[in-house]
Amino acid sequence: MVGDLAKCIRTDMDCADICTATAAVLSRHTGYDANITAAVLKACAMVCKACADECGRHADMHEHCRICAEACRACEQACNELLGALG
């Protein structure tokens, strides 16, 4: 059973790490580099989409995967909205 979720677990962990890094970059109160911010947001949106897609494959069998997929889609949307606002 865990073997079936290996890719999902790896994607979840990668997503969590990239989301944490994105939050750190966005929460700094000094200096601002639009190119770096945009790159980090794009990476976060991309990994959130990948994670949502992977978790979505298991959502019917595992409630935590459904919840994870929903959270990842919300984060992907938030990143894309912020990217749009940045221009």
C-alpha positions as a printed NumPy array, in Angstrom:
array([[  0.   ,   0.   ,   0.   ],
       [  2.737,   2.484,   0.906],
       [  4.565,   1.458,  -2.257],
       [  1.584,   2.637,  -4.28 ],
       [  1.875,   6.035,  -2.626],
       [  5.661,   6.456,  -2.945],
       [  5.443,   8.995,  -5.771],
       [  2.642,  10.822,  -3.965],
       [  4.662,  11.023,  -0.753],
       [  7.75 ,  12.29 ,  -2.588],
       [  5.686,  14.91 ,  -4.428],
       [  4.055,  15.989,  -1.144],
       [  7.452,  16.445,   0.487],
       [  8.845,  18.391,  -2.474],
       [  5.742,  20.573,  -2.48 ],
       [  6.005,  21.278,   1.245],
       [  9.659,  22.288,   0.912],
       [  9.024,  24.593,  -2.043],
       [  5.972,  26.151,  -0.366],
       [  8.059,  26.798,   2.758],
       [ 10.8  ,  28.45 ,   0.698],
       [  8.214,  30.533,  -1.158],
       [  6.667,  31.694,   2.109],
       [ 10.11 ,  32.694,   3.391],
       [ 10.911,  34.723,   0.263],
       [  7.516,  36.438,   0.266],
       [  7.63 ,  37.303,   3.967],
       [ 10.901,  39.231,   3.887],
       [ 10.432,  42.887,   4.715],
       [ 13.636,  44.138,   3.105],
       [ 14.465,  44.528,  -0.546],
       [ 12.457,  43.103,  -3.371],
       [ 13.498,  41.498,  -6.63 ],
       [ 10.538,  41.018,  -8.955],
       [ 12.36 ,  38.425, -11.07 ],
       [ 13.228,  36.237,  -8.096],
       [  9.767,  36.603,  -6.608],
       [  8.144,  35.655,  -9.913],
       [ 10.447,  32.652, -10.344],
       [  9.691,  31.389,  -6.846],
       [  5.942,  31.849,  -7.349],
       [  6.059,  30.021, -10.693],
       [  7.967,  27.127,  -9.124],
       [  5.494,  26.979,  -6.252],
       [  2.491,  27.006,  -8.583],
       [  4.074,  24.27 , -10.703],
       [  4.842,  21.962,  -7.783],
       [  1.413,  22.584,  -6.251],
       [ -0.227,  21.561,  -9.523],
       [  1.912,  18.418,  -9.712],
       [  1.107,  17.575,  -6.097],
       [ -2.619,  18.21 ,  -6.56 ],
       [ -2.658,  16.021,  -9.659],
       [ -0.783,  13.198,  -7.927],
       [ -2.848,  13.365,  -4.732],
       [ -5.987,  13.561,  -6.836],
       [ -5.172,  10.126,  -8.264],
       [ -5.501,   8.677,  -4.76 ],
       [ -8.294,  10.908,  -3.436],
       [-11.042,   8.314,  -3.811],
       [ -9.203,   5.845,  -1.594],
       [ -7.48 ,   8.173,   0.875],
       [ -9.191,  11.145,   2.506],
       [ -5.869,  12.799,   3.335],
       [ -4.972,  12.756,  -0.369],
       [ -8.234,  14.513,  -1.229],
       [ -7.56 ,  17.175,   1.39 ],
       [ -3.99 ,  17.589,   0.167],
       [ -5.147,  17.942,  -3.446],
       [ -7.622,  20.662,  -2.447],
       [ -4.994,  22.565,  -0.459],
       [ -2.5  ,  22.331,  -3.297],
       [ -5.013,  23.619,  -5.827],
       [ -5.795,  26.562,  -3.541],
       [ -2.093,  27.336,  -3.163],
       [ -1.534,  27.04 ,  -6.921],
       [ -4.385,  29.493,  -7.497],
       [ -3.01 ,  31.923,  -4.9  ],
       [  0.444,  31.842,  -6.502],
       [ -1.012,  32.451,  -9.952],
       [ -3.161,  35.321,  -8.672],
       [ -0.154,  36.949,  -7.033],
       [  1.862,  36.497, -10.221],
       [ -0.932,  38.224, -12.122],
       [ -0.968,  41.091,  -9.647],
       [  2.789,  41.524,  -9.996],
       [  2.359,  41.95 , -13.732]])
